[in-house]
Amino acid sequence: MFSRPDLFRKKEKVETKTFKCRHCDMEFEDKDRLKKHSKKAHS
Ligand SMILES: [Zn+2]
């Protein structure tokens, strides 16, 4: 069960560089987008 390829796929996904909002759990590929989101949604 623990050696399922799904786990590796998940790990790969985490390795892709994303910027996570610290207020909610949204992720952004662009730092500027995260900034905009943070301002718009959490200001
Ligand atoms: Zn957010």
mmCIF file of the protein (N, C-alpha, C, O) and its ligand, coordinates in Angstrom:
data_MODEL
# 
_entry.id   MODEL 
# 
loop_
_entity.id 
_entity.type 
_entity.pdbx_number_of_molecules 
1 polymer     1 
2 non-polymer 1 
# 
_entity_poly.entity_id                      1 
_entity_poly.type                           'polypeptide(L)' 
_entity_poly.nstd_linkage                   no 
_entity_poly.nstd_monomer                   no 
_entity_poly.pdbx_seq_one_letter_code       MFSRPDLFRKKEKVETKTFKCRHCDMEFEDKDRLKKHSKKAHS 
_entity_poly.pdbx_seq_one_letter_code_can   MFSRPDLFRKKEKVETKTFKCRHCDMEFEDKDRLKKHSKKAHS 
_entity_poly.pdbx_strand_id                 A 
# 
loop_
_entity_poly_seq.entity_id 
_entity_poly_seq.num 
_entity_poly_seq.mon_id 
_entity_poly_seq.hetero 
1 1  MET n 
1 2  PHE n 
1 3  SER n 
1 4  ARG n 
1 5  PRO n 
1 6  ASP n 
1 7  LEU n 
1 8  PHE n 
1 9  ARG n 
1 10 LYS n 
1 11 LYS n 
1 12 GLU n 
1 13 LYS n 
1 14 VAL n 
1 15 GLU n 
1 16 THR n 
1 17 LYS n 
1 18 THR n 
1 19 PHE n 
1 20 LYS n 
1 21 CYS n 
1 22 ARG n 
1 23 HIS n 
1 24 CYS n 
1 25 ASP n 
1 26 MET n 
1 27 GLU n 
1 28 PHE n 
1 29 GLU n 
1 30 ASP n 
1 31 LYS n 
1 32 ASP n 
1 33 ARG n 
1 34 LEU n 
1 35 LYS n 
1 36 LYS n 
1 37 HIS n 
1 38 SER n 
1 39 LYS n 
1 40 LYS n 
1 41 ALA n 
1 42 HIS n 
1 43 SER n 
# 
loop_
_struct_asym.id 
_struct_asym.entity_id 
A 1 
B 2 
# 
loop_
_chem_comp.id 
_chem_comp.type 
_chem_comp.mon_nstd_flag 
ALA 'L-peptide linking' y 
ARG 'L-peptide linking' y 
ASP 'L-peptide linking' y 
CYS 'L-peptide linking' y 
GLU 'L-peptide linking' y 
HIS 'L-peptide linking' y 
LEU 'L-peptide linking' y 
LYS 'L-peptide linking' y 
MET 'L-peptide linking' y 
PHE 'L-peptide linking' y 
PRO 'L-peptide linking' y 
SER 'L-peptide linking' y 
THR 'L-peptide linking' y 
VAL 'L-peptide linking' y 
ZN  non-polymer         . 
# 
_pdbx_entity_nonpoly.entity_id   2 
_pdbx_entity_nonpoly.name        ? 
_pdbx_entity_nonpoly.comp_id     ZN 
# 
_pdbx_nonpoly_scheme.asym_id         B 
_pdbx_nonpoly_scheme.entity_id       2 
_pdbx_nonpoly_scheme.mon_id          ZN 
_pdbx_nonpoly_scheme.ndb_seq_num     1 
_pdbx_nonpoly_scheme.pdb_seq_num     101 
_pdbx_nonpoly_scheme.auth_seq_num    101 
_pdbx_nonpoly_scheme.pdb_mon_id      ZN 
_pdbx_nonpoly_scheme.auth_mon_id     ZN 
_pdbx_nonpoly_scheme.pdb_strand_id   A 
_pdbx_nonpoly_scheme.pdb_ins_code    . 
# 
loop_
_atom_site.group_PDB 
_atom_site.id 
_atom_site.type_symbol 
_atom_site.label_atom_id 
_atom_site.label_alt_id 
_atom_site.label_comp_id 
_atom_site.label_asym_id 
_atom_site.label_entity_id 
_atom_site.label_seq_id 
_atom_site.pdbx_PDB_ins_code 
_atom_site.Cartn_x 
_atom_site.Cartn_y 
_atom_site.Cartn_z 
_atom_site.occupancy 
_atom_site.B_iso_or_equiv 
_atom_site.pdbx_formal_charge 
_atom_site.auth_seq_id 
_atom_site.auth_comp_id 
_atom_site.auth_asym_id 
_atom_site.auth_atom_id 
_atom_site.pdbx_PDB_model_num 
ATOM   1   N  N  . MET A 1 1  ? 0.827  -1.216 0.000  1.00 0.00 ? 1   MET A N  1 
ATOM   2   C  CA . MET A 1 1  ? 0.000  0.000  0.000  1.00 0.00 ? 1   MET A CA 1 
ATOM   3   C  C  . MET A 1 1  ? 0.860  1.265  0.000  1.00 0.00 ? 1   MET A C  1 
ATOM   4   O  O  . MET A 1 1  ? 0.526  2.257  -0.648 1.00 0.00 ? 1   MET A O  1 
ATOM   5   N  N  . PHE A 1 2  ? 1.967  1.215  0.734  1.00 0.00 ? 2   PHE A N  1 
ATOM   6   C  CA . PHE A 1 2  ? 2.769  2.424  0.902  1.00 0.00 ? 2   PHE A CA 1 
ATOM   7   C  C  . PHE A 1 2  ? 3.690  2.701  -0.286 1.00 0.00 ? 2   PHE A C  1 
ATOM   8   O  O  . PHE A 1 2  ? 4.224  3.799  -0.447 1.00 0.00 ? 2   PHE A O  1 
ATOM   9   N  N  . SER A 1 3  ? 3.857  1.656  -1.120 1.00 0.00 ? 3   SER A N  1 
ATOM   10  C  CA . SER A 1 3  ? 4.751  1.858  -2.263 1.00 0.00 ? 3   SER A CA 1 
ATOM   11  C  C  . SER A 1 3  ? 3.982  2.135  -3.545 1.00 0.00 ? 3   SER A C  1 
ATOM   12  O  O  . SER A 1 3  ? 4.480  1.888  -4.643 1.00 0.00 ? 3   SER A O  1 
ATOM   13  N  N  . ARG A 1 4  ? 2.786  2.641  -3.403 1.00 0.00 ? 4   ARG A N  1 
ATOM   14  C  CA . ARG A 1 4  ? 2.000  2.956  -4.600 1.00 0.00 ? 4   ARG A CA 1 
ATOM   15  C  C  . ARG A 1 4  ? 2.580  4.163  -5.321 1.00 0.00 ? 4   ARG A C  1 
ATOM   16  O  O  . ARG A 1 4  ? 3.019  5.124  -4.690 1.00 0.00 ? 4   ARG A O  1 
ATOM   17  N  N  . PRO A 1 5  ? 2.577  4.106  -6.634 1.00 0.00 ? 5   PRO A N  1 
ATOM   18  C  CA . PRO A 1 5  ? 3.132  5.217  -7.418 1.00 0.00 ? 5   PRO A CA 1 
ATOM   19  C  C  . PRO A 1 5  ? 2.423  6.539  -7.180 1.00 0.00 ? 5   PRO A C  1 
ATOM   20  O  O  . PRO A 1 5  ? 2.967  7.601  -7.479 1.00 0.00 ? 5   PRO A O  1 
ATOM   21  N  N  . ASP A 1 6  ? 1.246  6.479  -6.660 1.00 0.00 ? 6   ASP A N  1 
ATOM   22  C  CA . ASP A 1 6  ? 0.501  7.713  -6.371 1.00 0.00 ? 6   ASP A CA 1 
ATOM   23  C  C  . ASP A 1 6  ? 1.276  8.619  -5.416 1.00 0.00 ? 6   ASP A C  1 
ATOM   24  O  O  . ASP A 1 6  ? 1.262  9.844  -5.535 1.00 0.00 ? 6   ASP A O  1 
ATOM   25  N  N  . LEU A 1 7  ? 1.942  7.981  -4.480 1.00 0.00 ? 7   LEU A N  1 
ATOM   26  C  CA . LEU A 1 7  ? 2.684  8.753  -3.489 1.00 0.00 ? 7   LEU A CA 1 
ATOM   27  C  C  . LEU A 1 7  ? 3.819  9.531  -4.144 1.00 0.00 ? 7   LEU A C  1 
ATOM   28  O  O  . LEU A 1 7  ? 4.083  10.680 -3.791 1.00 0.00 ? 7   LEU A O  1 
ATOM   29  N  N  . PHE A 1 8  ? 4.481  8.896  -5.097 1.00 0.00 ? 8   PHE A N  1 
ATOM   30  C  CA . PHE A 1 8  ? 5.579  9.572  -5.779 1.00 0.00 ? 8   PHE A CA 1 
ATOM   31  C  C  . PHE A 1 8  ? 5.058  10.738 -6.604 1.00 0.00 ? 8   PHE A C  1 
ATOM   32  O  O  . PHE A 1 8  ? 5.684  11.794 -6.690 1.00 0.00 ? 8   PHE A O  1 
ATOM   33  N  N  . ARG A 1 9  ? 3.920  10.523 -7.194 1.00 0.00 ? 9   ARG A N  1 
ATOM   34  C  CA . ARG A 1 9  ? 3.339  11.595 -8.000 1.00 0.00 ? 9   ARG A CA 1 
ATOM   35  C  C  . ARG A 1 9  ? 3.025  12.804 -7.111 1.00 0.00 ? 9   ARG A C  1 
ATOM   36  O  O  . ARG A 1 9  ? 3.226  13.956 -7.494 1.00 0.00 ? 9   ARG A O  1 
ATOM   37  N  N  . LYS A 1 10 ? 2.533  12.499 -5.934 1.00 0.00 ? 10  LYS A N  1 
ATOM   38  C  CA . LYS A 1 10 ? 2.205  13.572 -4.992 1.00 0.00 ? 10  LYS A CA 1 
ATOM   39  C  C  . LYS A 1 10 ? 3.459  14.355 -4.605 1.00 0.00 ? 10  LYS A C  1 
ATOM   40  O  O  . LYS A 1 10 ? 3.450  15.583 -4.515 1.00 0.00 ? 10  LYS A O  1 
ATOM   41  N  N  . LYS A 1 11 ? 4.522  13.611 -4.382 1.00 0.00 ? 11  LYS A N  1 
ATOM   42  C  CA . LYS A 1 11 ? 5.769  14.240 -3.970 1.00 0.00 ? 11  LYS A CA 1 
ATOM   43  C  C  . LYS A 1 11 ? 6.279  15.161 -5.075 1.00 0.00 ? 11  LYS A C  1 
ATOM   44  O  O  . LYS A 1 11 ? 6.769  16.260 -4.816 1.00 0.00 ? 11  LYS A O  1 
ATOM   45  N  N  . GLU A 1 12 ? 6.153  14.689 -6.303 1.00 0.00 ? 12  GLU A N  1 
ATOM   46  C  CA . GLU A 1 12 ? 6.600  15.497 -7.430 1.00 0.00 ? 12  GLU A CA 1 
ATOM   47  C  C  . GLU A 1 12 ? 5.834  16.808 -7.490 1.00 0.00 ? 12  GLU A C  1 
ATOM   48  O  O  . GLU A 1 12 ? 6.390  17.866 -7.783 1.00 0.00 ? 12  GLU A O  1 
ATOM   49  N  N  . LYS A 1 13 ? 4.557  16.708 -7.206 1.00 0.00 ? 13  LYS A N  1 
ATOM   50  C  CA . LYS A 1 13 ? 3.710  17.897 -7.279 1.00 0.00 ? 13  LYS A CA 1 
ATOM   51  C  C  . LYS A 1 13 ? 4.154  18.937 -6.252 1.00 0.00 ? 13  LYS A C  1 
ATOM   52  O  O  . LYS A 1 13 ? 4.123  20.140 -6.510 1.00 0.00 ? 13  LYS A O  1 
ATOM   53  N  N  . VAL A 1 14 ? 4.561  18.455 -5.102 1.00 0.00 ? 14  VAL A N  1 
ATOM   54  C  CA . VAL A 1 14 ? 4.995  19.362 -4.046 1.00 0.00 ? 14  VAL A CA 1 
ATOM   55  C  C  . VAL A 1 14 ? 6.281  20.073 -4.440 1.00 0.00 ? 14  VAL A C  1 
ATOM   56  O  O  . VAL A 1 14 ? 6.518  21.220 -4.061 1.00 0.00 ? 14  VAL A O  1 
ATOM   57  N  N  . GLU A 1 15 ? 7.103  19.371 -5.207 1.00 0.00 ? 15  GLU A N  1 
ATOM   58  C  CA . GLU A 1 15 ? 8.395  19.934 -5.565 1.00 0.00 ? 15  GLU A CA 1 
ATOM   59  C  C  . GLU A 1 15 ? 8.298  21.090 -6.551 1.00 0.00 ? 15  GLU A C  1 
ATOM   60  O  O  . GLU A 1 15 ? 9.204  21.918 -6.642 1.00 0.00 ? 15  GLU A O  1 
ATOM   61  N  N  . THR A 1 16 ? 7.195  21.141 -7.286 1.00 0.00 ? 16  THR A N  1 
ATOM   62  C  CA . THR A 1 16 ? 7.042  22.262 -8.206 1.00 0.00 ? 16  THR A CA 1 
ATOM   63  C  C  . THR A 1 16 ? 6.897  23.547 -7.407 1.00 0.00 ? 16  THR A C  1 
ATOM   64  O  O  . THR A 1 16 ? 6.186  23.592 -6.403 1.00 0.00 ? 16  THR A O  1 
ATOM   65  N  N  . LYS A 1 17 ? 7.561  24.562 -7.851 1.00 0.00 ? 17  LYS A N  1 
ATOM   66  C  CA . LYS A 1 17 ? 7.618  25.786 -7.069 1.00 0.00 ? 17  LYS A CA 1 
ATOM   67  C  C  . LYS A 1 17 ? 6.313  26.567 -7.164 1.00 0.00 ? 17  LYS A C  1 
ATOM   68  O  O  . LYS A 1 17 ? 5.908  27.027 -8.232 1.00 0.00 ? 17  LYS A O  1 
ATOM   69  N  N  . THR A 1 18 ? 5.680  26.698 -6.019 1.00 0.00 ? 18  THR A N  1 
ATOM   70  C  CA . THR A 1 18 ? 4.461  27.494 -5.966 1.00 0.00 ? 18  THR A CA 1 
ATOM   71  C  C  . THR A 1 18 ? 4.495  28.379 -4.726 1.00 0.00 ? 18  THR A C  1 
ATOM   72  O  O  . THR A 1 18 ? 5.188  28.085 -3.752 1.00 0.00 ? 18  THR A O  1 
ATOM   73  N  N  . PHE A 1 19 ? 3.762  29.427 -4.781 1.00 0.00 ? 19  PHE A N  1 
ATOM   74  C  CA . PHE A 1 19 ? 3.684  30.327 -3.636 1.00 0.00 ? 19  PHE A CA 1 
ATOM   75  C  C  . PHE A 1 19 ? 2.339  30.125 -2.948 1.00 0.00 ? 19  PHE A C  1 
ATOM   76  O  O  . PHE A 1 19 ? 1.281  30.350 -3.535 1.00 0.00 ? 19  PHE A O  1 
ATOM   77  N  N  . LYS A 1 20 ? 2.406  29.706 -1.722 1.00 0.00 ? 20  LYS A N  1 
ATOM   78  C  CA . LYS A 1 20 ? 1.182  29.388 -1.015 1.00 0.00 ? 20  LYS A CA 1 
ATOM   79  C  C  . LYS A 1 20 ? 0.760  30.565 -0.144 1.00 0.00 ? 20  LYS A C  1 
ATOM   80  O  O  . LYS A 1 20 ? 1.571  31.174 0.554  1.00 0.00 ? 20  LYS A O  1 
ATOM   81  N  N  . CYS A 1 21 ? -0.514 30.858 -0.208 1.00 0.00 ? 21  CYS A N  1 
ATOM   82  C  CA . CYS A 1 21 ? -1.053 31.910 0.639  1.00 0.00 ? 21  CYS A CA 1 
ATOM   83  C  C  . CYS A 1 21 ? -1.063 31.434 2.083  1.00 0.00 ? 21  CYS A C  1 
ATOM   84  O  O  . CYS A 1 21 ? -1.477 30.313 2.378  1.00 0.00 ? 21  CYS A O  1 
ATOM   85  N  N  . ARG A 1 22 ? -0.615 32.278 2.954  1.00 0.00 ? 22  ARG A N  1 
ATOM   86  C  CA . ARG A 1 22 ? -0.564 31.849 4.364  1.00 0.00 ? 22  ARG A CA 1 
ATOM   87  C  C  . ARG A 1 22 ? -1.880 32.088 5.065  1.00 0.00 ? 22  ARG A C  1 
ATOM   88  O  O  . ARG A 1 22 ? -2.067 31.627 6.191  1.00 0.00 ? 22  ARG A O  1 
ATOM   89  N  N  . HIS A 1 23 ? -2.788 32.787 4.440  1.00 0.00 ? 23  HIS A N  1 
ATOM   90  C  CA . HIS A 1 23 ? -4.099 33.035 5.052  1.00 0.00 ? 23  HIS A CA 1 
ATOM   91  C  C  . HIS A 1 23 ? -5.076 31.927 4.687  1.00 0.00 ? 23  HIS A C  1 
ATOM   92  O  O  . HIS A 1 23 ? -5.791 31.412 5.546  1.00 0.00 ? 23  HIS A O  1 
ATOM   93  N  N  . CYS A 1 24 ? -5.103 31.568 3.426  1.00 0.00 ? 24  CYS A N  1 
ATOM   94  C  CA . CYS A 1 24 ? -5.905 30.420 3.013  1.00 0.00 ? 24  CYS A CA 1 
ATOM   95  C  C  . CYS A 1 24 ? -4.957 29.404 2.382  1.00 0.00 ? 24  CYS A C  1 
ATOM   96  O  O  . CYS A 1 24 ? -3.739 29.568 2.458  1.00 0.00 ? 24  CYS A O  1 
ATOM   97  N  N  . ASP A 1 25 ? -5.493 28.366 1.766  1.00 0.00 ? 25  ASP A N  1 
ATOM   98  C  CA . ASP A 1 25 ? -4.622 27.322 1.242  1.00 0.00 ? 25  ASP A CA 1 
ATOM   99  C  C  . ASP A 1 25 ? -4.437 27.389 -0.260 1.00 0.00 ? 25  ASP A C  1 
ATOM   100 O  O  . ASP A 1 25 ? -4.099 26.394 -0.901 1.00 0.00 ? 25  ASP A O  1 
ATOM   101 N  N  . MET A 1 26 ? -4.658 28.547 -0.806 1.00 0.00 ? 26  MET A N  1 
ATOM   102 C  CA . MET A 1 26 ? -4.516 28.691 -2.256 1.00 0.00 ? 26  MET A CA 1 
ATOM   103 C  C  . MET A 1 26 ? -3.046 28.770 -2.645 1.00 0.00 ? 26  MET A C  1 
ATOM   104 O  O  . MET A 1 26 ? -2.211 29.304 -1.915 1.00 0.00 ? 26  MET A O  1 
ATOM   105 N  N  . GLU A 1 27 ? -2.756 28.211 -3.837 1.00 0.00 ? 27  GLU A N  1 
ATOM   106 C  CA . GLU A 1 27 ? -1.383 28.249 -4.314 1.00 0.00 ? 27  GLU A CA 1 
ATOM   107 C  C  . GLU A 1 27 ? -1.295 28.999 -5.629 1.00 0.00 ? 27  GLU A C  1 
ATOM   108 O  O  . GLU A 1 27 ? -2.191 28.918 -6.469 1.00 0.00 ? 27  GLU A O  1 
ATOM   109 N  N  . PHE A 1 28 ? -0.214 29.721 -5.792 1.00 0.00 ? 28  PHE A N  1 
ATOM   110 C  CA . PHE A 1 28 ? -0.037 30.506 -7.016 1.00 0.00 ? 28  PHE A CA 1 
ATOM   111 C  C  . PHE A 1 28 ? 1.323  30.241 -7.624 1.00 0.00 ? 28  PHE A C  1 
ATOM   112 O  O  . PHE A 1 28 ? 2.312  30.045 -6.918 1.00 0.00 ? 28  PHE A O  1 
ATOM   113 N  N  . GLU A 1 29 ? 1.357  30.238 -8.954 1.00 0.00 ? 29  GLU A N  1 
ATOM   114 C  CA . GLU A 1 29 ? 2.627  30.004 -9.641 1.00 0.00 ? 29  GLU A CA 1 
ATOM   115 C  C  . GLU A 1 29 ? 3.462  31.265 -9.640 1.00 0.00 ? 29  GLU A C  1 
ATOM   116 O  O  . GLU A 1 29 ? 4.681  31.221 -9.804 1.00 0.00 ? 29  GLU A O  1 
ATOM   117 N  N  . ASP A 1 30 ? 2.807  32.368 -9.458 1.00 0.00 ? 30  ASP A N  1 
ATOM   118 C  CA . ASP A 1 30 ? 3.495  33.649 -9.556 1.00 0.00 ? 30  ASP A CA 1 
ATOM   119 C  C  . ASP A 1 30 ? 3.449  34.372 -8.213 1.00 0.00 ? 30  ASP A C  1 
ATOM   120 O  O  . ASP A 1 30 ? 2.407  34.431 -7.561 1.00 0.00 ? 30  ASP A O  1 
ATOM   121 N  N  . LYS A 1 31 ? 4.555  34.901 -7.823 1.00 0.00 ? 31  LYS A N  1 
ATOM   122 C  CA . LYS A 1 31 ? 4.604  35.592 -6.538 1.00 0.00 ? 31  LYS A CA 1 
ATOM   123 C  C  . LYS A 1 31 ? 3.742  36.858 -6.573 1.00 0.00 ? 31  LYS A C  1 
ATOM   124 O  O  . LYS A 1 31 ? 3.119  37.234 -5.580 1.00 0.00 ? 31  LYS A O  1 
ATOM   125 N  N  . ASP A 1 32 ? 3.726  37.490 -7.723 1.00 0.00 ? 32  ASP A N  1 
ATOM   126 C  CA . ASP A 1 32 ? 2.940  38.711 -7.852 1.00 0.00 ? 32  ASP A CA 1 
ATOM   127 C  C  . ASP A 1 32 ? 1.446  38.431 -7.725 1.00 0.00 ? 32  ASP A C  1 
ATOM   128 O  O  . ASP A 1 32 ? 0.690  39.221 -7.160 1.00 0.00 ? 32  ASP A O  1 
ATOM   129 N  N  . ARG A 1 33 ? 1.045  37.281 -8.269 1.00 0.00 ? 33  ARG A N  1 
ATOM   130 C  CA . ARG A 1 33 ? -0.360 36.889 -8.158 1.00 0.00 ? 33  ARG A CA 1 
ATOM   131 C  C  . ARG A 1 33 ? -0.749 36.665 -6.712 1.00 0.00 ? 33  ARG A C  1 
ATOM   132 O  O  . ARG A 1 33 ? -1.824 37.065 -6.266 1.00 0.00 ? 33  ARG A O  1 
ATOM   133 N  N  . LEU A 1 34 ? 0.131  36.030 -6.004 1.00 0.00 ? 34  LEU A N  1 
ATOM   134 C  CA . LEU A 1 34 ? -0.123 35.788 -4.588 1.00 0.00 ? 34  LEU A CA 1 
ATOM   135 C  C  . LEU A 1 34 ? -0.255 37.112 -3.851 1.00 0.00 ? 34  LEU A C  1 
ATOM   136 O  O  . LEU A 1 34 ? -1.118 37.274 -2.988 1.00 0.00 ? 34  LEU A O  1 
ATOM   137 N  N  . LYS A 1 35 ? 0.593  38.035 -4.197 1.00 0.00 ? 35  LYS A N  1 
ATOM   138 C  CA . LYS A 1 35 ? 0.547  39.357 -3.580 1.00 0.00 ? 35  LYS A CA 1 
ATOM   139 C  C  . LYS A 1 35 ? -0.796 40.026 -3.847 1.00 0.00 ? 35  LYS A C  1 
ATOM   140 O  O  . LYS A 1 35 ? -1.434 40.572 -2.947 1.00 0.00 ? 35  LYS A O  1 
ATOM   141 N  N  . LYS A 1 36 ? -1.201 39.967 -5.111 1.00 0.00 ? 36  LYS A N  1 
ATOM   142 C  CA . LYS A 1 36 ? -2.479 40.573 -5.490 1.00 0.00 ? 36  LYS A CA 1 
ATOM   143 C  C  . LYS A 1 36 ? -3.632 39.911 -4.768 1.00 0.00 ? 36  LYS A C  1 
ATOM   144 O  O  . LYS A 1 36 ? -4.537 40.575 -4.261 1.00 0.00 ? 36  LYS A O  1 
ATOM   145 N  N  . HIS A 1 37 ? -3.583 38.592 -4.730 1.00 0.00 ? 37  HIS A N  1 
ATOM   146 C  CA . HIS A 1 37 ? -4.639 37.843 -4.054 1.00 0.00 ? 37  HIS A CA 1 
ATOM   147 C  C  . HIS A 1 37 ? -4.689 38.215 -2.577 1.00 0.00 ? 37  HIS A C  1 
ATOM   148 O  O  . HIS A 1 37 ? -5.761 38.437 -2.014 1.00 0.00 ? 37  HIS A O  1 
ATOM   149 N  N  . SER A 1 38 ? -3.541 38.276 -1.974 1.00 0.00 ? 38  SER A N  1 
ATOM   150 C  CA . SER A 1 38 ? -3.460 38.584 -0.545 1.00 0.00 ? 38  SER A CA 1 
ATOM   151 C  C  . SER A 1 38 ? -4.077 39.947 -0.259 1.00 0.00 ? 38  SER A C  1 
ATOM   152 O  O  . SER A 1 38 ? -4.793 40.138 0.724  1.00 0.00 ? 38  SER A O  1 
ATOM   153 N  N  . LYS A 1 39 ? -3.781 40.877 -1.139 1.00 0.00 ? 39  LYS A N  1 
ATOM   154 C  CA . LYS A 1 39 ? -4.318 42.227 -0.961 1.00 0.00 ? 39  LYS A CA 1 
ATOM   155 C  C  . LYS A 1 39 ? -5.832 42.248 -1.145 1.00 0.00 ? 39  LYS A C  1 
ATOM   156 O  O  . LYS A 1 39 ? -6.575 42.879 -0.394 1.00 0.00 ? 39  LYS A O  1 
ATOM   157 N  N  . LYS A 1 40 ? -6.249 41.524 -2.183 1.00 0.00 ? 40  LYS A N  1 
ATOM   158 C  CA . LYS A 1 40 ? -7.663 41.567 -2.546 1.00 0.00 ? 40  LYS A CA 1 
ATOM   159 C  C  . LYS A 1 40 ? -8.523 40.775 -1.556 1.00 0.00 ? 40  LYS A C  1 
ATOM   160 O  O  . LYS A 1 40 ? -9.623 41.197 -1.200 1.00 0.00 ? 40  LYS A O  1 
ATOM   161 N  N  . ALA A 1 41 ? -8.012 39.636 -1.123 1.00 0.00 ? 41  ALA A N  1 
ATOM   162 C  CA . ALA A 1 41 ? -8.841 38.739 -0.323 1.00 0.00 ? 41  ALA A CA 1 
ATOM   163 C  C  . ALA A 1 41 ? -8.620 38.858 1.176  1.00 0.00 ? 41  ALA A C  1 
ATOM   164 O  O  . ALA A 1 41 ? -9.491 38.506 1.972  1.00 0.00 ? 41  ALA A O  1 
ATOM   165 N  N  . HIS A 1 42 ? -7.464 39.352 1.551  1.00 0.00 ? 42  HIS A N  1 
ATOM   166 C  CA . HIS A 1 42 ? -7.150 39.338 2.986  1.00 0.00 ? 42  HIS A CA 1 
ATOM   167 C  C  . HIS A 1 42 ? -6.714 40.685 3.530  1.00 0.00 ? 42  HIS A C  1 
ATOM   168 O  O  . HIS A 1 42 ? -6.145 40.756 4.619  1.00 0.00 ? 42  HIS A O  1 
ATOM   169 N  N  . SER A 1 43 ? -6.963 41.720 2.815  1.00 0.00 ? 43  SER A N  1 
ATOM   170 C  CA . SER A 1 43 ? -6.499 43.023 3.299  1.00 0.00 ? 43  SER A CA 1 
ATOM   171 C  C  . SER A 1 43 ? -7.342 43.526 4.470  1.00 0.00 ? 43  SER A C  1 
ATOM   172 O  O  . SER A 1 43 ? -7.084 44.609 4.995  1.00 0.00 ? 43  SER A O  1 
HETATM 173 ZN ZN . ZN  B 2 .  ? -5.444 33.677 0.460  1.00 0.00 2 101 ZN  A ZN 1 
# 
